[in-house]
Amino acid sequence: MPLVPSWEVMADSAKEPTKKIFISAFLLVLSLWIFRALFPWLIVVICFYWVYRSTGKA
C-alpha cells in the first residue's frame, strides 16, 4: 500500500497544499543550485574589489 495516495483520488482540498509544497521545494532547490554555482564567482569579485580598494585608486 503506497504511503501517499494517488493524485487522482486525492480531494481538491488536499491537492492545493501539495502543489504549494512542491512549488516551494522546487524553488528552494533551484535557488540553492544557482547560489552554489555563483558563490565562487562572488568570492572572486569581492576579492578583486578588495584589492582594487586597497590600492588607493578609488
N, CA, C and O atoms as a GROMACS GRO file, in nm:
protein
  232
    1MET      N    1   0.085  -0.118   0.000
    1MET     CA    2   0.000   0.000   0.000
    1MET      C    3   0.090   0.124   0.000
    1MET      O    4   0.179   0.137   0.084
    2PRO      N    5   0.066   0.215  -0.094
    2PRO     CA    6   0.150   0.335  -0.101
    2PRO      C    7   0.127   0.427   0.017
    2PRO      O    8   0.017   0.435   0.072
    3LEU      N    9   0.233   0.496   0.054
    3LEU     CA   10   0.225   0.589   0.167
    3LEU      C   11   0.145   0.714   0.129
    3LEU      O   12   0.070   0.766   0.211
    4VAL      N   13   0.162   0.760   0.006
    4VAL     CA   14   0.090   0.879  -0.042
    4VAL      C   15  -0.016   0.831  -0.140
    4VAL      O   16   0.015   0.753  -0.230
    5PRO      N   17  -0.140   0.877  -0.125
    5PRO     CA   18  -0.245   0.831  -0.217
    5PRO      C   19  -0.223   0.885  -0.358
    5PRO      O   20  -0.152   0.984  -0.378
    6SER      N   21  -0.283   0.820  -0.453
    6SER     CA   22  -0.272   0.860  -0.592
    6SER      C   23  -0.333   0.999  -0.612
    6SER      O   24  -0.429   1.036  -0.545
    7TRP      N   25  -0.276   1.073  -0.704
    7TRP     CA   26  -0.320   1.211  -0.728
    7TRP      C   27  -0.467   1.214  -0.770
    7TRP      O   28  -0.540   1.308  -0.736
    8GLU      N   29  -0.510   1.114  -0.844
    8GLU     CA   30  -0.648   1.113  -0.894
    8GLU      C   31  -0.751   1.097  -0.782
    8GLU      O   32  -0.863   1.148  -0.793
    9VAL      N   33  -0.715   1.028  -0.676
    9VAL     CA   34  -0.813   1.003  -0.570
    9VAL      C   35  -0.802   1.105  -0.457
    9VAL      O   36  -0.881   1.100  -0.362
   10MET      N   37  -0.705   1.196  -0.465
   10MET     CA   38  -0.692   1.298  -0.361
   10MET      C   39  -0.803   1.402  -0.376
   10MET      O   40  -0.844   1.436  -0.487
   11ALA      N   41  -0.849   1.451  -0.264
   11ALA     CA   42  -0.950   1.557  -0.265
   11ALA      C   43  -0.885   1.688  -0.310
   11ALA      O   44  -0.764   1.707  -0.295
   12ASP      N   45  -0.966   1.777  -0.365
   12ASP     CA   46  -0.913   1.906  -0.411
   12ASP      C   47  -0.852   1.985  -0.296
   12ASP      O   48  -0.756   2.059  -0.315
   13SER      N   49  -0.909   1.969  -0.177
   13SER     CA   50  -0.855   2.040  -0.061
   13SER      C   51  -0.717   1.988  -0.020
   13SER      O   52  -0.640   2.058   0.046
   14ALA      N   53  -0.685   1.866  -0.060
   14ALA     CA   54  -0.553   1.810  -0.030
   14ALA      C   55  -0.454   1.836  -0.143
   14ALA      O   56  -0.333   1.838  -0.120
   15LYS      N   57  -0.505   1.857  -0.264
   15LYS     CA   58  -0.416   1.883  -0.378
   15LYS      C   59  -0.351   2.020  -0.368
   15LYS      O   60  -0.234   2.036  -0.404
   16GLU      N   61  -0.425   2.118  -0.321
   16GLU     CA   62  -0.372   2.255  -0.318
   16GLU      C   63  -0.248   2.269  -0.229
   16GLU      O   64  -0.148   2.323  -0.277
   17PRO      N   65  -0.250   2.224  -0.103
   17PRO     CA   66  -0.126   2.234  -0.024
   17PRO      C   67  -0.012   2.149  -0.080
   17PRO      O   68   0.105   2.184  -0.066
   18THR      N   69  -0.047   2.037  -0.144
   18THR     CA   70   0.056   1.954  -0.204
   18THR      C   71   0.125   2.029  -0.317
   18THR      O   72   0.248   2.023  -0.330
   19LYS      N   73   0.049   2.099  -0.400
   19LYS     CA   74   0.106   2.179  -0.507
   19LYS      C   75   0.194   2.290  -0.452
   19LYS      O   76   0.304   2.314  -0.503
   20LYS      N   77   0.147   2.357  -0.347
   20LYS     CA   78   0.223   2.467  -0.289
   20LYS      C   79   0.356   2.418  -0.229
   20LYS      O   80   0.459   2.483  -0.244
   21ILE      N   81   0.351   2.305  -0.161
   21ILE     CA   82   0.473   2.249  -0.102
   21ILE      C   83   0.570   2.208  -0.212
   21ILE      O   84   0.691   2.232  -0.200
   22PHE      N   85   0.520   2.147  -0.318
   22PHE     CA   86   0.607   2.107  -0.428
   22PHE      C   87   0.672   2.228  -0.495
   22PHE      O   88   0.792   2.227  -0.522
   23ILE      N   89   0.594   2.332  -0.520
   23ILE     CA   90   0.649   2.453  -0.583
   23ILE      C   91   0.751   2.518  -0.492
   23ILE      O   92   0.857   2.562  -0.538
   24SER      N   93   0.722   2.526  -0.363
   24SER     CA   94   0.817   2.586  -0.268
   24SER      C   95   0.947   2.506  -0.262
   24SER      O   96   1.056   2.564  -0.262
   25ALA      N   97   0.937   2.375  -0.256
   25ALA     CA   98   1.056   2.290  -0.251
   25ALA      C   99   1.136   2.302  -0.381
   25ALA      O  100   1.259   2.307  -0.377
   26PHE      N  101   1.068   2.307  -0.494
   26PHE     CA  102   1.136   2.321  -0.622
   26PHE      C  103   1.210   2.454  -0.630
   26PHE      O  104   1.325   2.458  -0.674
   27LEU      N  105   1.146   2.563  -0.589
   27LEU     CA  106   1.211   2.694  -0.593
   27LEU      C  107   1.328   2.701  -0.495
   27LEU      O  108   1.430   2.765  -0.525
   28LEU      N  109   1.316   2.637  -0.381
   28LEU     CA  110   1.427   2.633  -0.285
   28LEU      C  111   1.547   2.559  -0.342
   28LEU      O  112   1.660   2.607  -0.333
   29VAL      N  113   1.523   2.442  -0.401
   29VAL     CA  114   1.632   2.365  -0.460
   29VAL      C  115   1.694   2.442  -0.578
   29VAL      O  116   1.816   2.442  -0.593
   30LEU      N  117   1.613   2.505  -0.659
   30LEU     CA  118   1.663   2.582  -0.772
   30LEU      C  119   1.747   2.700  -0.726
   30LEU      O  120   1.854   2.725  -0.782
   31SER      N  121   1.702   2.772  -0.625
   31SER     CA  122   1.778   2.886  -0.577
   31SER      C  123   1.908   2.842  -0.510
   31SER      O  124   2.010   2.909  -0.525
   32LEU      N  125   1.907   2.731  -0.438
   32LEU     CA  126   2.031   2.680  -0.379
   32LEU      C  127   2.128   2.633  -0.487
   32LEU      O  128   2.250   2.650  -0.472
   33TRP      N  129   2.077   2.574  -0.593
   33TRP     CA  130   2.161   2.530  -0.704
   33TRP      C  131   2.227   2.650  -0.773
   33TRP      O  132   2.345   2.646  -0.805
   34ILE      N  133   2.150   2.757  -0.794
   34ILE     CA  134   2.205   2.878  -0.856
   34ILE      C  135   2.305   2.944  -0.762
   34ILE      O  136   2.411   2.987  -0.807
   35PHE      N  137   2.274   2.952  -0.634
   35PHE     CA  138   2.366   3.012  -0.538
   35PHE      C  139   2.496   2.934  -0.532
   35PHE      O  140   2.604   2.992  -0.525
   36ARG      N  141   2.487   2.802  -0.534
   36ARG     CA  142   2.607   2.718  -0.531
   36ARG      C  143   2.693   2.740  -0.654
   36ARG      O  144   2.816   2.736  -0.646
   37ALA      N  145   2.630   2.764  -0.768
   37ALA     CA  146   2.705   2.787  -0.892
   37ALA      C  147   2.770   2.926  -0.892
   37ALA      O  148   2.878   2.942  -0.948
   38LEU      N  149   2.705   3.024  -0.832
   38LEU     CA  150   2.755   3.161  -0.837
   38LEU      C  151   2.843   3.199  -0.719
   38LEU      O  152   2.913   3.300  -0.725
   39PHE      N  153   2.842   3.122  -0.613
   39PHE     CA  154   2.916   3.157  -0.492
   39PHE      C  155   3.067   3.173  -0.516
   39PHE      O  156   3.125   3.269  -0.466
   40PRO      N  157   3.132   3.083  -0.589
   40PRO     CA  158   3.276   3.104  -0.613
   40PRO      C  159   3.305   3.233  -0.690
   40PRO      O  160   3.404   3.301  -0.662
   41TRP      N  161   3.220   3.266  -0.785
   41TRP     CA  162   3.239   3.392  -0.858
   41TRP      C  163   3.219   3.512  -0.768
   41TRP      O  164   3.288   3.613  -0.784
   42LEU      N  165   3.127   3.502  -0.676
   42LEU     CA  166   3.104   3.612  -0.582
   42LEU      C  167   3.228   3.634  -0.495
   42LEU      O  168   3.264   3.749  -0.469
   43ILE      N  169   3.291   3.528  -0.452
   43ILE     CA  170   3.414   3.540  -0.372
   43ILE      C  171   3.524   3.606  -0.454
   43ILE      O  172   3.596   3.693  -0.404
   44VAL      N  173   3.538   3.566  -0.581
   44VAL     CA  174   3.641   3.624  -0.668
   44VAL      C  175   3.615   3.772  -0.688
   44VAL      O  176   3.709   3.852  -0.682
   45VAL      N  177   3.492   3.810  -0.712
   45VAL     CA  178   3.458   3.951  -0.734
   45VAL      C  179   3.485   4.032  -0.608
   45VAL      O  180   3.538   4.143  -0.616
   46ILE      N  181   3.450   3.980  -0.493
   46ILE     CA  182   3.476   4.051  -0.368
   46ILE      C  183   3.625   4.067  -0.345
   46ILE      O  184   3.670   4.173  -0.299
   47CYS      N  185   3.703   3.965  -0.376
   47CYS     CA  186   3.849   3.975  -0.360
   47CYS      C  187   3.907   4.078  -0.454
   47CYS      O  188   3.992   4.158  -0.414
   48PHE      N  189   3.864   4.078  -0.579
   48PHE     CA  190   3.913   4.178  -0.673
   48PHE      C  191   3.875   4.319  -0.628
   48PHE      O  192   3.956   4.412  -0.638
   49TYR      N  193   3.754   4.336  -0.579
   49TYR     CA  194   3.710   4.466  -0.530
   49TYR      C  195   3.794   4.509  -0.410
   49TYR      O  196   3.832   4.626  -0.398
   50TRP      N  197   3.822   4.416  -0.322
   50TRP     CA  198   3.903   4.446  -0.203
   50TRP      C  199   4.044   4.488  -0.243
   50TRP      O  200   4.099   4.583  -0.187
   51VAL      N  201   4.103   4.418  -0.340
   51VAL     CA  202   4.237   4.454  -0.389
   51VAL      C  203   4.231   4.590  -0.457
   51VAL      O  204   4.321   4.673  -0.436
   52TYR      N  205   4.131   4.615  -0.535
   52TYR     CA  206   4.117   4.744  -0.604
   52TYR      C  207   4.105   4.860  -0.504
   52TYR      O  208   4.168   4.964  -0.520
   53ARG      N  209   4.024   4.838  -0.400
   53ARG     CA  210   4.007   4.943  -0.298
   53ARG      C  211   4.134   4.963  -0.216
   53ARG      O  212   4.162   5.074  -0.173
   54SER      N  213   4.211   4.856  -0.194
   54SER     CA  214   4.330   4.867  -0.111
   54SER      C  215   4.446   4.935  -0.183
   54SER      O  216   4.541   4.979  -0.119
   55THR      N  217   4.438   4.943  -0.315
   55THR     CA  218   4.546   5.010  -0.389
   55THR      C  219   4.535   5.160  -0.380
   55THR      O  220   4.629   5.231  -0.416
   56GLY      N  221   4.424   5.210  -0.333
   56GLY     CA  222   4.407   5.355  -0.314
   56GLY      C  223   4.364   5.430  -0.438
   56GLY      O  224   4.366   5.553  -0.438
   57LYS      N  225   4.326   5.361  -0.543
   57LYS     CA  226   4.284   5.427  -0.667
   57LYS      C  227   4.139   5.471  -0.661
   57LYS      O  228   4.096   5.553  -0.743
   58ALA      N  229   4.065   5.419  -0.570
   58ALA     CA  230   3.923   5.451  -0.564
   58ALA      C  231   3.898   5.573  -0.477
   58ALA      O  232   3.783   5.615  -0.460
   0.00000   0.00000   0.00000
